[in-house]
Amino acid sequence: MKNQIRVNPRFDPRKSANKGFSLIEILIYTAIIGVVGMLLNGILLALVRIQNNQVSSTEVNQQINFVIQNVQRLVRSSSAISMANNTPGNTLTLAMSDPNKNPTLIYLSESKAYLKEGSSSAVPLTTPDVNVTQLQFTKLSAYAGHDTVNLTIGVSYNSQNQQKMFSKTINYSTARIGP
């Protein structure tokens, strides 16, 4: 019995070979992680695309609304609309009762809408974030003192990024009520 080898009773050679991961398990785990990563990447890209679209459409809508509100305010407070009847034009010319604001012009220049009151400098109505692609005014007369201005405005978001491209065109009419 002198040649007998003592073996640790807790040591089982069959169990020591099973420690760690096999190559197949590593490949399966790697594939699962890859698929989950691609799904998360797709979701993230979709969210970015939606956000870009929302930013551009919101900006375009805000700019259109701002121009429309200014045209409406100025037409209603004008004493006359100085344009030919039923003839579309790129400039809205309004006669104002205040001599310092006479004439008041709204026009398109270099993809921006501008407001010029009297002899003061022209003020842009739109920001550099958008391009005004169309600005057209048509005077429609019902009877003296109750003229209507039909406005057609087209605005697009100013970006080279295809995901941010958004444009909108609106027709709007406002009336001048007065003597």
Helices and strands as residue ranges (DSSP letters): H 13-16, H 23-77, E 80-81, E 91-95, G 99-101, E 104-109, E 112-117, E 123-124, E 130-141, E 147-157, G 162-164, E 167-175
